[in-house]
Amino acid sequence: MLKLIINMTTYRCLPTLIILFAFALALPAQKALQIERYGSPDTEKFFAGDILEYRLAGEDHYQEGYIEGFRMEDSLIIFGDRYVNVHDIESLRFDRAWARAGGTSLVVFGLAWSGFAAVGYATDGDPETSYRWADAAVTGVSTLAGLGLRRFFKYKRVRLSGKRYRLRLVDLRFKVEGWED
C-alpha cells in the first residue's frame, strides 16, 4: 500500500518537474564581469547594462562607461564608444550609499537642531533663555562631520594591481548560439 502511495505521488509530481526542468534549460545564462577577492567566496558581478567607473593603468583619472557587452575571446569590455581590455584596468571605483545617506542625515540633524533651538527659544516666553553657543556648536560639528563623511568616504576603490583582487570575464551560458557572437 505504501509503495502505491509513493508511486502515485511521484507520478503526480512528474509533469510539474518536467515543466520546471524545461523552463530552467530555456533560461538564458549571461556573460559577466566579475571581481573576485582572494580567500573570499563572495564576488561582485557586472552585467551588460551596468555603469562601470574604472581607471586604466598609467592614467590619473577615472572613466565612466555604460557596459554594452563583452568579447570573451579577446577579454574586452564593450562600451558605447570604446573597447577596454580587462587586463588594462588598474582600479575600480564604486559609490558608497551609506556615506551619502549618513552625511545627509548628519547635516539635516545639525540644521534641525539649530532650527528647533531658535524656534523654541523665540516662542517659549521666558526672557532668560536664548540661543546658546552650545546649540551653534552642535549644528557646526554635526554639519562638518556630515560633509566630511560625504567627502572622504564617498567612494570604495578596488585596486586590481595587487594580488588581493582579480577581475575576469565569465561566460555563464550553457550553449552559445551562432547569432549571439
C-alpha positions in Angstrom: 0.0 0.0 0.0 2.8 2.4 0.9 4.6 1.7 -2.4 1.4 2.5 -4.3 1.1 5.9 -2.5 4.8 6.7 -3.2 4.4 5.8 -6.8 1.2 7.9 -7.2 2.9 10.9 -5.6 5.9 10.5 -7.8 3.8 10.3 -11.0 1.6 13.2 -9.9 4.7 15.5 -9.4 6.5 14.2 -12.5 4.8 16.6 -15.1 5.5 19.6 -12.8 9.1 18.6 -12.5 9.4 18.1 -16.3 7.9 21.6 -16.9 10.2 23.2 -14.3 13.3 21.5 -15.8 12.3 22.5 -19.3 12.0 26.2 -18.2 15.3 26.0 -16.4 17.0 24.9 -19.6 15.4 27.6 -21.6 16.6 30.4 -19.3 19.5 32.2 -20.8 22.6 32.5 -18.7 24.7 35.6 -19.1 28.2 37.0 -19.6 29.5 39.0 -16.7 32.5 40.9 -15.5 33.4 39.5 -12.1 35.5 40.9 -9.2 37.0 38.1 -7.0 38.7 38.6 -3.7 41.4 36.2 -2.7 40.2 33.9 0.1 36.6 35.0 -0.1 33.8 33.2 -1.9 31.9 36.4 -2.4 32.1 38.0 -5.8 30.6 41.1 -7.4 29.3 40.9 -10.9 28.6 43.5 -13.6 26.4 42.7 -16.5 25.6 44.4 -19.8 23.6 47.5 -18.9 25.6 48.4 -15.8 27.7 51.5 -15.3 31.3 51.0 -14.5 33.8 53.5 -13.2 37.4 52.4 -13.9 40.9 53.7 -14.2 43.3 52.3 -16.8 47.0 51.6 -16.0 49.1 54.7 -16.3 46.2 57.2 -16.1 45.3 59.6 -13.3 41.6 60.0 -13.8 38.6 57.6 -13.6 36.4 57.0 -16.6 32.8 56.0 -16.5 31.1 53.9 -19.1 27.9 52.0 -19.8 28.7 48.3 -20.4 27.1 47.3 -23.7 28.6 43.8 -23.9 31.7 41.6 -23.7 34.0 39.9 -26.1 35.1 36.8 -24.2 37.8 35.5 -26.6 39.6 38.9 -26.6 38.9 39.8 -22.9 37.3 43.0 -23.9 34.6 45.1 -22.3 32.4 46.9 -24.9 31.4 50.4 -24.0 29.4 52.8 -26.2 32.5 54.5 -27.7 35.4 52.2 -27.0 36.7 48.7 -26.1 38.7 48.2 -22.9 40.8 45.2 -22.2 40.1 43.7 -18.7 43.9 43.4 -18.1 44.4 47.1 -18.7 42.1 48.2 -15.8 44.1 49.2 -12.7 41.3 50.0 -10.3 37.5 50.3 -10.0 35.5 52.8 -8.0 32.0 52.5 -6.5 29.7 54.9 -4.8 29.1 54.2 -1.1 25.4 54.8 -0.4 25.9 54.7 3.3 28.3 57.6 3.3 25.9 59.7 1.2 22.9 58.8 3.4 24.9 59.2 6.7 26.4 62.5 5.7 23.0 63.9 4.6 21.4 62.7 7.9 24.1 64.5 10.0 23.7 67.7 8.0 19.9 67.6 8.4 20.3 66.8 12.1 22.6 69.8 12.7 20.3 72.2 10.9 17.2 70.8 12.6 18.9 71.1 16.0 19.6 74.8 15.3 16.2 75.5 13.9 14.3 73.8 16.7 16.5 75.6 19.3 16.0 79.0 17.6 12.2 78.5 17.3 11.9 77.1 20.9 13.8 79.9 22.5 11.9 82.5 20.5 8.5 81.2 21.4 8.8 79.9 25.0 8.1 83.3 26.6 11.0 83.1 29.0 13.2 86.2 28.7 16.2 84.5 30.3 16.6 81.8 27.6 18.4 82.4 24.4 20.0 80.7 21.5 23.3 79.5 23.0 26.8 78.8 21.7 26.3 75.2 22.5 23.4 75.0 20.0 25.6 76.6 17.4 28.4 74.2 18.2 26.2 71.1 17.8 25.0 72.4 14.5 28.5 73.2 13.3 30.1 69.9 14.4 27.2 67.8 13.0 27.2 69.7 9.7 31.0 69.5 9.3 31.0 65.8 10.3 28.3 65.1 7.7 30.1 67.0 4.9 33.4 65.3 5.8 31.7 61.8 5.8 30.3 62.5 2.3 33.6 63.9 1.1 36.1 61.4 2.5 34.1 58.1 2.3 32.2 58.8 -0.9 33.9 56.0 -3.0 35.1 52.5 -2.4 38.2 51.8 -4.5 39.3 48.4 -5.6 42.9 48.2 -6.7 43.5 45.4 -9.1 47.2 45.8 -9.4 47.9 43.8 -6.2 47.3 40.1 -5.6 44.2 40.5 -3.5 41.6 41.2 -6.2 41.1 39.7 -9.6 39.0 40.9 -12.4 37.8 38.5 -15.1 35.1 37.8 -17.6 32.9 34.8 -17.1 30.5 33.2 -19.5 27.6 31.5 -17.8 25.8 30.3 -20.9 25.1 26.7 -21.4 25.2 26.8 -25.2 26.4 29.5 -27.4 24.2 30.1 -30.5 25.7 31.2 -33.8 23.8 34.5 -33.8 25.0 35.5 -30.3 28.6 36.4 -31.0 
